[in-house]
């Protein structure tokens, strides 16, 4: 799959914390570095591409070479990390650092390597998001110990191992993708209910 650069700058991590209400226009603008990109169309979903893990691995290696020991963890997340699942052809990457609010150690090196800071959300775990220099990615930055990290990985791993939930999620994605969305964020927020159902089933059962 050829490298590409997309104008489709979605804000969210996937899945987004259920305690975080859908973002309105003002919140989207406040979180975006620069002008938000209006999508104004249905969402382009494509069938799973077996090259996506290789694209993730290449980007992960590049980020690690730029940031060195600042990288505490790096994971392939989102729909492109789930074999067999249709997705927007954008690689979601989770980068864990000590404190994303302290931008100086990591923002400048990433920008020097061609990454572009597009999202800054101080009120949501100090989330930052960068676009890639060539491959179409969303590089999400969260702090070590953030509860959203566990939620994201639980969701990913549930979809990887449970066919029924993977098919449920894909049906919902395809249904929503047919609609016209002003911002990609609006589409992502519309998936919240099904995401929460799947995450709830991935939680360990309490024992008496």
C-alpha positions in Angstrom: 0.0 0.0 0.0 1.5 3.3 -1.0 2.2 6.0 1.5 -0.4 8.8 1.6 -1.1 12.0 3.3 -4.8 12.6 4.3 -6.7 15.7 5.1 -8.9 13.5 7.3 -7.7 14.7 10.7 -9.8 12.9 13.3 -9.5 14.1 16.8 -10.2 11.0 19.0 -8.5 8.0 20.3 -10.5 4.9 19.5 -12.3 4.0 21.7 -12.9 7.3 23.6 -13.5 7.2 27.3 -17.3 7.0 28.0 -17.0 9.8 30.6 -16.0 12.1 27.8 -19.1 13.5 26.2 -19.2 14.0 22.4 -17.3 17.1 21.4 -19.2 20.1 20.1 -17.9 22.5 17.4 -16.3 24.8 20.0 -14.5 22.0 21.7 -13.2 20.6 18.4 -11.8 24.0 17.5 -10.3 24.4 20.9 -8.5 21.0 20.7 -7.2 21.5 17.2 -3.8 23.0 16.6 -4.5 25.2 13.5 -7.8 25.1 11.7 -10.0 22.0 12.0 -10.4 20.1 8.8 -14.1 19.9 7.7 -14.8 16.5 6.3 -18.4 17.1 5.1 -18.9 13.6 3.6 -19.4 10.0 4.4 -16.5 8.1 5.9 -14.2 6.0 3.7 -13.9 2.5 5.1 -11.8 -0.1 3.3 -11.3 -3.8 3.8 -8.5 -4.9 6.1 -5.1 -4.5 4.5 -2.5 -7.1 5.7 0.2 -4.4 5.1 -1.1 -2.2 7.9 1.0 -4.0 10.6 4.1 -3.4 8.6 3.3 0.3 8.2 2.8 0.5 12.0 6.2 -1.3 12.6 8.0 1.2 10.3 6.5 4.2 12.1 7.1 2.8 15.5 10.7 2.3 14.7 11.0 5.8 13.4 9.4 7.3 16.5 11.6 5.2 18.7 14.7 6.4 16.8 13.6 10.0 17.2 12.6 9.9 20.9 14.8 7.2 22.3 14.3 6.5 26.1 11.3 8.9 26.2 9.2 6.1 24.6 7.8 4.1 27.4 5.4 2.1 25.2 4.3 2.1 21.6 1.3 0.1 20.4 -0.7 -0.4 17.2 -4.3 0.5 18.2 -7.6 1.4 16.4 -9.3 -0.6 13.7 -6.2 -1.1 11.5 -4.7 -3.1 14.4 -7.5 -5.7 14.2 -7.0 -8.4 11.4 -10.1 -8.8 9.3 -11.8 -5.5 10.4 -12.7 -2.8 7.9 -11.2 0.6 8.7 -10.3 4.1 7.6 -6.9 3.6 6.0 -5.2 5.6 8.7 -2.8 3.8 11.2 -3.5 4.7 14.8 -0.5 4.5 17.0 -0.4 4.9 20.8 2.8 6.5 22.2 3.2 6.5 26.0 5.5 9.1 27.5 6.0 10.2 31.1 4.1 13.5 30.8 2.6 14.8 27.5 2.0 18.2 29.1 5.7 18.7 29.2 6.0 19.1 25.4 9.6 20.4 25.1 11.4 17.0 25.1 9.2 15.3 22.5 7.3 17.8 20.4 10.3 19.6 18.8 12.1 16.3 17.9 9.0 14.9 16.3 8.3 18.1 14.4 12.0 18.1 13.2 11.3 14.6 11.9 8.3 15.8 9.9 5.5 15.0 12.3 2.8 17.7 12.7 1.0 18.4 16.0 -2.7 18.6 15.3 -4.5 18.0 18.6 -3.9 19.2 22.1 -6.4 18.1 24.8 -5.2 19.1 28.3 -8.5 18.1 29.9 -8.5 14.6 28.4 -5.4 12.9 30.0 -3.2 15.6 28.3 -3.8 13.8 25.0 -1.7 15.0 22.0 -2.0 13.8 18.4 0.4 14.1 15.5 0.0 13.4 11.8 2.9 11.6 10.1 5.4 13.0 7.6 4.5 10.5 4.8 2.5 7.5 6.0 -1.1 8.4 6.9 -1.1 8.0 10.7 -2.6 9.4 13.9 0.1 9.3 16.5 -1.6 9.6 19.9 0.4 10.6 23.0 -0.8 9.7 26.5 0.9 9.7 29.9 2.2 6.6 31.7 -0.5 5.1 34.0 -3.4 6.7 32.1 -6.5 4.5 32.4 -7.4 5.1 28.8 -4.4 3.0 27.8 -5.8 -0.1 29.3 -9.2 0.6 27.8 -7.8 0.9 24.3 -5.8 -2.3 24.6 -8.8 -4.2 26.1 -10.9 -3.0 23.2 -8.3 -3.9 20.6 -7.6 -7.4 22.1 -11.4 -8.1 22.4 -11.9 -7.4 18.7 -8.9 -9.5 17.8 -10.1 -12.5 19.7 -14.0 -12.3 19.5 -15.5 -12.7 16.1 -19.0 -11.8 17.2 -17.9 -8.4 18.7 -15.7 -7.7 15.7 -18.6 -8.3 13.4 -20.9 -6.2 15.6 -18.4 -3.3 15.6 -17.9 -3.5 11.8 -21.7 -3.5 11.2 -22.1 -0.3 13.3 -19.1 1.3 11.6 -20.4 0.7 8.1 -23.9 1.9 9.1 -22.5 5.2 10.5 -20.0 5.6 7.7 -22.7 5.9 5.1 -23.9 9.2 6.7 -22.4 12.6 6.0 -20.3 14.0 8.9 -19.0 17.5 9.2 -16.0 16.3 11.3 -14.5 12.8 11.6 -14.7 13.4 15.3 -18.6 13.3 15.0 -18.4 9.9 13.4 -16.1 8.6 16.1 -18.3 9.9 18.9 -21.3 8.2 17.3 -19.6 4.8 17.9 -19.4 5.4 21.7 -22.4 3.2 22.7 -21.2 0.1 20.8 -17.6 0.6 21.9 -18.7 0.7 25.6 -20.8 -2.5 25.2 -17.7 -4.3 23.8 -15.4 -3.0 26.4 -17.8 -4.0 29.2 -17.7 -7.6 27.9 -13.9 -7.6 27.9 -13.6 -6.7 31.6 -12.6 -9.5 33.9 -15.6 -11.0 35.7 -15.6 -10.4 39.5 -15.5 -13.5 41.6 -17.2 -14.1 45.0 
